[in-house]
Amino acid sequence: MNETPSSFEPRRFRANVPYYSRFRLGYPDSLIARVSAAVGLKAAARVLDMGCGPGLLAIPFALSGMAVTAVDPEPEMLAALDVAAREAGVTVDIREGSSFAMPRDIGTFRLVTMGRSFHWMDRVATLEILERCIEPGGAIALFHDAHPRTTENRWRRCLHDISNAYGRAYSPHVRESESPDYRSHESILLDSAFSEVERVGIFTRRELSADDIVGLGFSLSSSSPEKLGERAGAFEQELRSVLAQLSPDGRFVEIAEMTAIIARRP
């Protein structure tokens, strides 16, 4: 267990729970299949999903036949995962914990996944912990989404700019990621025991409404209803106004690359 920093907020996402699984991009089955093939997962292989949230990775891997353990510090996220797993007809071993307080006797795994969560951790210390948790021949897969600069994604710049005006730009996490001294996940991995690194990706396209984009905004930690407080209504009103100017018919498109960085021991 690594020391918990004062900046760690285990309940950072509690107000995001109703929005997260509904409005965040899910990971396509084809990406899950590519990662599973690259890692050599076989039926019932043990998979640990760290920072699992409501199960955007845990459930697809369970549906593909893996034995999944899911860990998150937010009890309401775990409750949402439990509901989603039962609705999907799969079993997931759900544990409350974090990279700073791993559940005891959790065992070892063929694959450890993280979906948009590694950046919240002490990345170097987490990888040292995972040296003991990942079986020989096993791997880490860091899942994320990237958005190409294309006219369809203009609404994302609107969301980004308005979120910055409401405080996103001042959050320690954002300031760190935009610092010239910031190290990418790839850089951290290349200096770790898991220094054999590759990336796989799948491009997706989906149609959105203004409601979807507002919901996406509320799913982000920097613009959750709890974080915005009394300003949540003004945030929504300003975002809807800008979106209406951008697309009077209220129709939008999102083009994204759903990616996974796979890291193994050499």
BALOBA-1460 file (C-alpha; in Angstrom, 3 decimals):
// residues 266
<rec num="1" residu="m" x="0.000" y="0.000" z="0.000"/>
<rec num="2" residu="n" x="1.420" y="3.370" z="-0.938"/>
<rec num="3" residu="e" x="0.985" y="6.465" z="1.182"/>
<rec num="4" residu="t" x="-2.250" y="8.339" z="0.532"/>
<rec num="5" residu="p" x="-1.539" y="11.939" z="-0.564"/>
<rec num="6" residu="s" x="-3.515" y="14.822" z="0.877"/>
<rec num="7" residu="s" x="-4.842" y="15.562" z="-2.638"/>
<rec num="8" residu="f" x="-6.591" y="12.152" z="-2.896"/>
<rec num="9" residu="e" x="-10.385" y="12.575" z="-2.849"/>
<rec num="10" residu="p" x="-11.914" y="9.091" z="-2.623"/>
<rec num="11" residu="r" x="-15.448" y="10.444" z="-3.137"/>
<rec num="12" residu="r" x="-14.588" y="12.841" z="-5.955"/>
<rec num="13" residu="f" x="-17.085" y="11.209" z="-8.322"/>
<rec num="14" residu="r" x="-20.049" y="10.612" z="-5.998"/>
<rec num="15" residu="a" x="-22.154" y="13.331" z="-7.652"/>
<rec num="16" residu="n" x="-21.259" y="12.040" z="-11.126"/>
<rec num="17" residu="v" x="-22.767" y="8.592" z="-10.677"/>
<rec num="18" residu="p" x="-26.165" y="9.289" z="-12.354"/>
<rec num="19" residu="y" x="-24.399" y="10.793" z="-15.382"/>
<rec num="20" residu="y" x="-21.289" y="8.647" z="-15.792"/>
<rec num="21" residu="s" x="-22.600" y="5.408" z="-17.247"/>
<rec num="22" residu="r" x="-25.351" y="7.162" z="-19.201"/>
<rec num="23" residu="f" x="-23.294" y="9.838" z="-20.958"/>
<rec num="24" residu="r" x="-19.651" y="8.685" z="-21.012"/>
<rec num="25" residu="l" x="-18.421" y="6.792" z="-24.045"/>
<rec num="26" residu="g" x="-18.411" y="3.049" z="-23.558"/>
<rec num="27" residu="y" x="-15.648" y="0.801" z="-24.853"/>
<rec num="28" residu="p" x="-16.584" y="-1.138" z="-28.011"/>
<rec num="29" residu="d" x="-16.593" y="-4.918" z="-27.931"/>
<rec num="30" residu="s" x="-14.058" y="-4.917" z="-30.770"/>
<rec num="31" residu="l" x="-11.558" y="-3.045" z="-28.576"/>
<rec num="32" residu="i" x="-12.135" y="-5.445" z="-25.661"/>
<rec num="33" residu="a" x="-11.545" y="-8.343" z="-28.086"/>
<rec num="34" residu="r" x="-8.331" y="-6.826" z="-29.456"/>
<rec num="35" residu="v" x="-6.909" y="-6.284" z="-25.990"/>
<rec num="36" residu="s" x="-7.921" y="-9.778" z="-24.897"/>
<rec num="37" residu="a" x="-6.236" y="-11.291" z="-27.957"/>
<rec num="38" residu="a" x="-3.087" y="-9.209" z="-27.517"/>
<rec num="39" residu="v" x="-2.758" y="-10.293" z="-23.893"/>
<rec num="40" residu="g" x="-3.712" y="-13.899" z="-24.615"/>
<rec num="41" residu="l" x="-6.707" y="-14.006" z="-22.279"/>
<rec num="42" residu="k" x="-8.445" y="-17.354" z="-22.081"/>
<rec num="43" residu="a" x="-11.852" y="-18.157" z="-20.619"/>
<rec num="44" residu="a" x="-12.061" y="-17.431" z="-16.877"/>
<rec num="45" residu="a" x="-8.765" y="-15.524" z="-16.836"/>
<rec num="46" residu="r" x="-8.588" y="-13.194" z="-13.830"/>
<rec num="47" residu="v" x="-8.984" y="-9.498" z="-14.661"/>
<rec num="48" residu="l" x="-8.718" y="-6.636" z="-12.168"/>
<rec num="49" residu="d" x="-10.449" y="-3.366" z="-13.092"/>
<rec num="50" residu="m" x="-9.014" y="-0.527" z="-10.968"/>
<rec num="51" residu="g" x="-11.067" y="2.645" z="-10.653"/>
<rec num="52" residu="c" x="-13.925" y="0.648" z="-12.153"/>
<rec num="53" residu="g" x="-16.678" y="3.256" z="-11.802"/>
<rec num="54" residu="p" x="-20.068" y="1.857" z="-12.883"/>
<rec num="55" residu="g" x="-18.464" y="-0.968" z="-14.873"/>
<rec num="56" residu="l" x="-17.694" y="0.346" z="-18.360"/>
<rec num="57" residu="l" x="-14.814" y="-2.151" z="-18.519"/>
<rec num="58" residu="a" x="-15.691" y="-4.665" z="-15.815"/>
<rec num="59" residu="i" x="-18.962" y="-5.699" z="-17.435"/>
<rec num="60" residu="p" x="-17.643" y="-6.131" z="-21.023"/>
<rec num="61" residu="f" x="-14.761" y="-8.261" z="-19.765"/>
<rec num="62" residu="a" x="-17.165" y="-10.331" z="-17.630"/>
<rec num="63" residu="l" x="-19.451" y="-10.746" z="-20.646"/>
<rec num="64" residu="s" x="-16.453" y="-12.050" z="-22.609"/>
<rec num="65" residu="g" x="-16.037" y="-14.838" z="-20.052"/>
<rec num="66" residu="m" x="-13.388" y="-13.421" z="-17.730"/>
<rec num="67" residu="a" x="-13.362" y="-13.616" z="-13.927"/>
<rec num="68" residu="v" x="-13.467" y="-9.926" z="-13.070"/>
<rec num="69" residu="t" x="-12.663" y="-8.188" z="-9.805"/>
<rec num="70" residu="a" x="-13.629" y="-4.491" z="-9.756"/>
<rec num="71" residu="v" x="-12.217" y="-1.930" z="-7.301"/>
<rec num="72" residu="d" x="-13.293" y="1.679" z="-6.730"/>
<rec num="73" residu="p" x="-13.207" y="4.056" z="-3.737"/>
<rec num="74" residu="e" x="-16.729" y="5.396" z="-4.385"/>
<rec num="75" residu="p" x="-19.502" y="3.266" z="-2.836"/>
<rec num="76" residu="e" x="-22.187" y="4.748" z="-5.097"/>
<rec num="77" residu="m" x="-20.174" y="3.813" z="-8.196"/>
<rec num="78" residu="l" x="-19.920" y="0.269" z="-6.859"/>
<rec num="79" residu="a" x="-23.663" y="0.187" z="-6.237"/>
<rec num="80" residu="a" x="-24.260" y="1.286" z="-9.835"/>
<rec num="81" residu="l" x="-21.874" y="-1.446" z="-11.037"/>
<rec num="82" residu="d" x="-23.733" y="-4.046" z="-8.980"/>
<rec num="83" residu="v" x="-27.038" y="-3.071" z="-10.605"/>
<rec num="84" residu="a" x="-25.501" y="-3.014" z="-14.095"/>
<rec num="85" residu="a" x="-23.844" y="-6.412" z="-13.609"/>
<rec num="86" residu="r" x="-27.115" y="-8.005" z="-12.502"/>
<rec num="87" residu="e" x="-28.916" y="-6.451" z="-15.476"/>
<rec num="88" residu="a" x="-26.200" y="-7.830" z="-17.795"/>
<rec num="89" residu="g" x="-26.442" y="-11.276" z="-16.179"/>
<rec num="90" residu="v" x="-22.785" y="-11.448" z="-15.140"/>
<rec num="91" residu="t" x="-20.953" y="-11.898" z="-11.857"/>
<rec num="92" residu="v" x="-18.325" y="-9.340" z="-10.816"/>
<rec num="93" residu="d" x="-16.347" y="-9.491" z="-7.566"/>
<rec num="94" residu="i" x="-16.926" y="-5.908" z="-6.351"/>
<rec num="95" residu="r" x="-14.510" y="-4.434" z="-3.781"/>
<rec num="96" residu="e" x="-14.223" y="-0.996" z="-2.231"/>
<rec num="97" residu="g" x="-10.637" y="0.248" z="-2.383"/>
<rec num="98" residu="s" x="-8.133" y="2.208" z="-4.425"/>
<rec num="99" residu="s" x="-4.526" y="2.222" z="-5.555"/>
<rec num="100" residu="f" x="-3.782" y="3.800" z="-2.155"/>
<rec num="101" residu="a" x="-5.681" y="1.136" z="-0.217"/>
<rec num="102" residu="m" x="-5.900" y="-2.109" z="-2.171"/>
<rec num="103" residu="p" x="-8.273" y="-4.728" z="-0.761"/>
<rec num="104" residu="r" x="-6.496" y="-7.403" z="1.235"/>
<rec num="105" residu="d" x="-5.875" y="-10.851" z="-0.239"/>
<rec num="106" residu="i" x="-6.941" y="-9.719" z="-3.686"/>
<rec num="107" residu="g" x="-4.677" y="-12.244" z="-5.400"/>
<rec num="108" residu="t" x="-3.006" y="-12.073" z="-8.794"/>
<rec num="109" residu="f" x="-4.343" y="-11.338" z="-12.256"/>
<rec num="110" residu="r" x="-3.600" y="-11.951" z="-15.911"/>
<rec num="111" residu="l" x="-4.724" y="-8.423" z="-16.800"/>
<rec num="112" residu="v" x="-5.199" y="-5.181" z="-14.868"/>
<rec num="113" residu="t" x="-7.387" y="-2.610" z="-16.613"/>
<rec num="114" residu="m" x="-7.953" y="1.062" z="-15.884"/>
<rec num="115" residu="g" x="-10.496" y="3.181" z="-17.719"/>
<rec num="116" residu="r" x="-9.683" y="6.895" z="-17.523"/>
<rec num="117" residu="s" x="-8.436" y="6.360" z="-13.962"/>
<rec num="118" residu="f" x="-4.629" y="6.011" z="-14.013"/>
<rec num="119" residu="h" x="-4.147" y="9.792" z="-13.990"/>
<rec num="120" residu="w" x="-5.844" y="10.007" z="-10.568"/>
<rec num="121" residu="m" x="-3.257" y="7.681" z="-9.034"/>
<rec num="122" residu="d" x="0.322" y="7.949" z="-7.889"/>
<rec num="123" residu="r" x="1.326" y="6.306" z="-11.134"/>
<rec num="124" residu="v" x="4.852" y="5.204" z="-10.194"/>
<rec num="125" residu="a" x="3.762" y="3.728" z="-6.861"/>
<rec num="126" residu="t" x="0.748" y="2.027" z="-8.452"/>
<rec num="127" residu="l" x="2.950" y="0.258" z="-11.002"/>
<rec num="128" residu="e" x="5.200" y="-0.959" z="-8.188"/>
<rec num="129" residu="i" x="2.146" y="-2.454" z="-6.463"/>
<rec num="130" residu="l" x="1.039" y="-4.100" z="-9.704"/>
<rec num="131" residu="e" x="4.404" y="-5.868" z="-10.041"/>
<rec num="132" residu="r" x="3.125" y="-8.125" z="-7.245"/>
<rec num="133" residu="c" x="-0.428" y="-8.398" z="-8.574"/>
<rec num="134" residu="i" x="0.159" y="-9.342" z="-12.203"/>
<rec num="135" residu="e" x="0.995" y="-12.911" z="-13.164"/>
<rec num="136" residu="p" x="4.089" y="-13.719" z="-15.243"/>
<rec num="137" residu="g" x="3.130" y="-13.013" z="-18.835"/>
<rec num="138" residu="g" x="0.304" y="-10.723" z="-17.728"/>
<rec num="139" residu="a" x="-0.250" y="-7.091" z="-18.653"/>
<rec num="140" residu="i" x="-1.744" y="-3.707" z="-17.857"/>
<rec num="141" residu="a" x="-4.238" y="-2.018" z="-20.203"/>
<rec num="142" residu="l" x="-4.970" y="1.692" z="-19.817"/>
<rec num="143" residu="f" x="-8.192" y="2.581" z="-21.637"/>
<rec num="144" residu="h" x="-9.051" y="6.092" z="-22.742"/>
<rec num="145" residu="d" x="-10.671" y="8.086" z="-25.528"/>
<rec num="146" residu="a" x="-9.131" y="10.666" z="-27.850"/>
<rec num="147" residu="h" x="-10.921" y="13.086" z="-30.144"/>
<rec num="148" residu="p" x="-9.451" y="14.093" z="-33.496"/>
<rec num="149" residu="r" x="-9.582" y="17.735" z="-34.456"/>
<rec num="150" residu="t" x="-12.491" y="17.697" z="-36.896"/>
<rec num="151" residu="t" x="-15.528" y="19.885" z="-37.446"/>
<rec num="152" residu="e" x="-17.873" y="17.289" z="-35.959"/>
<rec num="153" residu="n" x="-16.134" y="17.675" z="-32.589"/>
<rec num="154" residu="r" x="-16.466" y="21.466" z="-32.367"/>
<rec num="155" residu="w" x="-18.956" y="21.113" z="-29.529"/>
<rec num="156" residu="r" x="-16.198" y="19.591" z="-27.388"/>
<rec num="157" residu="r" x="-14.254" y="22.846" z="-27.586"/>
<rec num="158" residu="c" x="-17.386" y="24.678" z="-26.410"/>
<rec num="159" residu="l" x="-17.731" y="22.292" z="-23.456"/>
<rec num="160" residu="h" x="-14.016" y="22.627" z="-22.700"/>
<rec num="161" residu="d" x="-14.056" y="26.439" z="-22.774"/>
<rec num="162" residu="i" x="-17.171" y="26.770" z="-20.619"/>
<rec num="163" residu="s" x="-15.835" y="24.219" z="-18.124"/>
<rec num="164" residu="n" x="-12.622" y="26.234" z="-17.888"/>
<rec num="165" residu="a" x="-14.635" y="29.393" z="-17.192"/>
<rec num="166" residu="y" x="-16.346" y="27.559" z="-14.334"/>
<rec num="167" residu="g" x="-13.102" y="26.480" z="-12.690"/>
<rec num="168" residu="r" x="-11.767" y="23.477" z="-14.581"/>
<rec num="169" residu="a" x="-8.585" y="25.297" z="-15.598"/>
<rec num="170" residu="y" x="-7.725" y="25.903" z="-11.931"/>
<rec num="171" residu="s" x="-8.023" y="22.341" z="-10.707"/>
<rec num="172" residu="p" x="-4.673" y="20.859" z="-9.573"/>
<rec num="173" residu="h" x="-5.169" y="17.844" z="-11.830"/>
<rec num="174" residu="v" x="-5.601" y="19.967" z="-14.968"/>
<rec num="175" residu="r" x="-2.716" y="22.275" z="-14.077"/>
<rec num="176" residu="e" x="-0.465" y="19.255" z="-13.595"/>
<rec num="177" residu="s" x="-1.456" y="17.682" z="-16.921"/>
<rec num="178" residu="e" x="-0.826" y="20.940" z="-18.794"/>
<rec num="179" residu="s" x="2.520" y="21.646" z="-17.138"/>
<rec num="180" residu="p" x="5.665" y="21.385" z="-19.323"/>
<rec num="181" residu="d" x="7.009" y="18.988" z="-16.680"/>
<rec num="182" residu="y" x="4.105" y="16.561" z="-17.051"/>
<rec num="183" residu="r" x="5.030" y="12.987" z="-17.968"/>
<rec num="184" residu="s" x="2.687" y="10.969" z="-20.152"/>
<rec num="185" residu="h" x="1.452" y="7.510" z="-19.197"/>
<rec num="186" residu="e" x="3.746" y="6.078" z="-21.863"/>
<rec num="187" residu="s" x="6.758" y="7.801" z="-20.308"/>
<rec num="188" residu="i" x="5.911" y="6.459" z="-16.854"/>
<rec num="189" residu="l" x="5.378" y="2.941" z="-18.200"/>
<rec num="190" residu="l" x="8.649" y="2.913" z="-20.127"/>
<rec num="191" residu="d" x="10.497" y="3.551" z="-16.856"/>
<rec num="192" residu="s" x="8.598" y="0.807" z="-15.018"/>
<rec num="193" residu="a" x="8.774" y="-2.977" z="-14.895"/>
<rec num="194" residu="f" x="6.077" y="-2.924" z="-17.627"/>
<rec num="195" residu="s" x="8.236" y="-1.264" z="-20.256"/>
<rec num="196" residu="e" x="7.060" y="-3.176" z="-23.334"/>
<rec num="197" residu="v" x="4.353" y="-0.762" z="-24.474"/>
<rec num="198" residu="e" x="1.969" y="-0.718" z="-27.427"/>
<rec num="199" residu="r" x="-1.314" y="1.003" z="-28.286"/>
<rec num="200" residu="v" x="-4.449" y="-0.311" z="-29.983"/>
<rec num="201" residu="g" x="-7.417" y="1.795" z="-31.010"/>
<rec num="202" residu="i" x="-10.860" y="1.715" z="-32.592"/>
<rec num="203" residu="f" x="-12.591" y="4.757" z="-34.100"/>
<rec num="204" residu="t" x="-16.247" y="5.286" z="-33.228"/>
<rec num="205" residu="r" x="-18.950" y="7.721" z="-34.234"/>
<rec num="206" residu="r" x="-22.168" y="8.539" z="-32.399"/>
<rec num="207" residu="e" x="-24.960" y="11.083" z="-32.628"/>
<rec num="208" residu="l" x="-25.676" y="13.317" z="-29.643"/>
<rec num="209" residu="s" x="-28.291" y="15.785" z="-28.481"/>
<rec num="210" residu="a" x="-27.762" y="18.895" z="-26.388"/>
<rec num="211" residu="d" x="-29.086" y="16.888" z="-23.434"/>
<rec num="212" residu="d" x="-26.346" y="14.321" z="-23.992"/>
<rec num="213" residu="i" x="-23.643" y="16.990" z="-23.997"/>
<rec num="214" residu="v" x="-24.983" y="18.624" z="-20.835"/>
<rec num="215" residu="g" x="-25.055" y="15.183" z="-19.199"/>
<rec num="216" residu="l" x="-21.479" y="14.574" z="-20.322"/>
<rec num="217" residu="g" x="-20.465" y="17.876" z="-18.751"/>
<rec num="218" residu="f" x="-22.051" y="16.865" z="-15.450"/>
<rec num="219" residu="s" x="-20.245" y="13.501" z="-15.607"/>
<rec num="220" residu="l" x="-16.850" y="15.221" z="-15.375"/>
<rec num="221" residu="s" x="-15.273" y="15.697" z="-11.954"/>
<rec num="222" residu="s" x="-14.484" y="19.359" z="-12.673"/>
<rec num="223" residu="s" x="-18.080" y="20.211" z="-13.613"/>
<rec num="224" residu="s" x="-20.164" y="17.823" z="-11.545"/>
<rec num="225" residu="p" x="-23.311" y="19.273" z="-9.945"/>
<rec num="226" residu="e" x="-21.595" y="18.965" z="-6.557"/>
<rec num="227" residu="k" x="-18.492" y="20.804" z="-7.759"/>
<rec num="228" residu="l" x="-20.494" y="23.569" z="-9.436"/>
<rec num="229" residu="g" x="-22.928" y="23.950" z="-6.561"/>
<rec num="230" residu="e" x="-25.212" y="26.951" z="-7.035"/>
<rec num="231" residu="r" x="-23.570" y="27.632" z="-10.407"/>
<rec num="232" residu="a" x="-24.800" y="24.355" z="-11.951"/>
<rec num="233" residu="g" x="-27.874" y="26.014" z="-13.444"/>
<rec num="234" residu="a" x="-25.851" y="28.848" z="-14.961"/>
<rec num="235" residu="f" x="-23.336" y="26.343" z="-16.360"/>
<rec num="236" residu="e" x="-26.112" y="24.372" z="-18.042"/>
<rec num="237" residu="q" x="-27.824" y="27.483" z="-19.389"/>
<rec num="238" residu="e" x="-24.600" y="28.876" z="-20.859"/>
<rec num="239" residu="l" x="-23.666" y="25.535" z="-22.410"/>
<rec num="240" residu="r" x="-27.121" y="25.095" z="-23.963"/>
<rec num="241" residu="s" x="-27.004" y="28.632" z="-25.377"/>
<rec num="242" residu="v" x="-23.660" y="28.037" z="-27.090"/>
<rec num="243" residu="l" x="-24.776" y="24.634" z="-28.391"/>
<rec num="244" residu="a" x="-27.950" y="26.151" z="-29.868"/>
<rec num="245" residu="q" x="-25.841" y="28.617" z="-31.816"/>
<rec num="246" residu="l" x="-23.573" y="25.834" z="-33.004"/>
<rec num="247" residu="s" x="-26.399" y="23.537" z="-34.131"/>
<rec num="248" residu="p" x="-29.908" y="25.067" z="-34.206"/>
<rec num="249" residu="d" x="-31.493" y="21.668" z="-34.862"/>
<rec num="250" residu="g" x="-29.882" y="20.288" z="-31.678"/>
<rec num="251" residu="r" x="-28.057" y="17.478" z="-33.446"/>
<rec num="252" residu="f" x="-24.359" y="16.782" z="-32.897"/>
<rec num="253" residu="v" x="-21.808" y="14.130" z="-33.820"/>
<rec num="254" residu="e" x="-18.907" y="12.790" z="-31.792"/>
<rec num="255" residu="i" x="-15.943" y="11.089" z="-33.472"/>
<rec num="256" residu="a" x="-13.590" y="9.408" z="-31.039"/>
<rec num="257" residu="e" x="-10.729" y="6.962" z="-30.966"/>
<rec num="258" residu="m" x="-11.201" y="4.494" z="-28.146"/>
<rec num="259" residu="t" x="-7.710" y="3.418" z="-27.178"/>
<rec num="260" residu="a" x="-5.860" y="1.016" z="-24.913"/>
<rec num="261" residu="i" x="-2.196" y="1.269" z="-23.982"/>
<rec num="262" residu="i" x="-1.005" y="-2.276" z="-23.271"/>
<rec num="263" residu="a" x="2.112" y="-2.656" z="-21.122"/>
<rec num="264" residu="r" x="3.968" y="-5.864" z="-20.316"/>
<rec num="265" residu="r" x="7.185" y="-6.887" z="-18.664"/>
<rec num="266" residu="p" x="9.946" y="-7.336" z="-21.282"/>
